[in-house]
């Protein structure tokens, strides 16, 4: 599942990203309301995990903006606000679940799994390119009917290219997506992962646009 994590606490955000990625989710982490809105405008997610107390506004405004703008992704709120009125307000605005800080990581993972099983349209999307089938929600890939094992970063690159299909994605954008606050990626990291993807899924799946980046073309 591709998840947008909106959390301004650096330690918590880093920890949640690591745990979710260990469970084979693809996680993009931002720490501002404005960054969350920008991410939702440019990429597809199957779940938004959202803090309410953010430096540039209230997370509830993000929920309100999402629902008014037609963004139907499930929203799991994480908040230190534990009063019933806070829960009710967030759920009434369009949140799907609410978890009060501090919380147990196993409970969070269970809620993420439960949200993924709900019949939201974006969660069941599968995309077929030739003999390759990609399930963006389940983070699984098949080639000629056989499951293909991908490393988290390999799937992250593939999912990004598929979601932005028929549009060239620059190497810089992919490097930024793969970087964390603690660790940047090497200059040739994207090329290495694209090479691995081509070996596993076929040389023709990902096209190189010389001097620009990569694209997956789907008719």
C-alpha positions, 0 to 999 in steps of 0.5 A, spaced: 500 500 500 502 506 498 501 511 504 502 518 505 504 520 512 503 527 515 507 528 521 511 533 524 515 530 530 521 528 526 522 522 531 515 519 530 515 520 523 522 517 522 520 511 526 513 510 523 516 510 516 521 505 518 516 500 521 511 501 515 516 500 510 518 494 513 511 491 512 512 492 505 508 499 504 511 505 500 511 511 505 512 518 503 513 522 509 511 530 509 510 534 515 506 540 513 499 541 511 501 545 505 506 539 503 500 534 504 496 537 499 501 538 494 503 531 495 495 529 494 495 533 488 501 530 484 501 522 486 496 517 488 495 514 495 491 508 498 491 511 505 493 518 509 496 517 516 494 524 519 497 528 525 492 534 527 497 539 530 501 541 524 506 547 524 502 550 518 495 549 520 490 543 523 490 537 520 482 537 520 483 542 514 486 537 510 481 532 511 476 538 509 480 540 503 480 532 501 473 531 501 471 537 498 476 536 492 474 529 491 480 526 494 477 519 497 483 516 500 481 513 507 484 517 512 487 515 519 488 520 524 493 520 529 493 525 535 494 527 542 487 530 542 483 524 546 477 527 547 470 524 544 469 531 541 475 531 537 474 524 535 467 526 533 469 532 529 475 529 525 470 523 523 464 527 521 469 531 517 471 525 513 476 521 517 475 513 517 479 512 523 482 515 529 488 513 534 490 517 540 497 518 541 501 514 545 499 508 541 501 501 540 505 500 533 501 493 533 495 496 533 497 501 528 499 496 523 492 492 525 488 499 523 492 500 517 491 492 515 483 493 516 483 500 512 486 496 506 480 491 506 475 496 506 472 497 499 474 504 497 475 504 490 483 506 490 485 500 494 483 495 489 486 498 483 491 493 479 494 496 473 497 491 467 502 493 462 504 487 457 505 481 462 506 485 468 501 486 473 501 491 479 497 491 485 498 498 488 494 497 494 497 490 496 504 492 493 505 486 489 507 484 482 506 478 477 509 477 471 506 472 466 502 470 472 508 468 477 509 473 483 515 477 483 519 479 489 521 486 489 525 490 494 521 496 498 525 501 494 524 497 487 517 497 488 517 504 490 520 506 484 515 502 480 509 504 483 511 512 482 512 510 474 506 507 474 502 512 477 505 517 473 504 513 467 505 516 460 509 522 464 516 522 464 519 522 472 526 525 473 531 522 476 531 527 481 524 526 483 525 519 484 532 520 488 528 525 492 522 520 493 527 515 496 531 519 500 529 520 508 531 526 513 537 521 515 540 518 509 540 521 502 541 516 496 547 515 492 547 519 485 547 512 481 542 509 486 536 510 481 539 507 475 541 501 479 534 499 482 531 501 475 536 496 472 534 491 477 527 492 475 528 491 468 532 484 469 525 482 473 520 485 469 523 485 462 527 490 459 521 494 455 517 496 461 521 502 463 523 507 458 529 511 459 528 518 456 535 521 455 537 526 459 531 527 463 528 521 467 524 515 466 517 513 463 512 507 463 508 508 457 501 505 458 496 505 452 
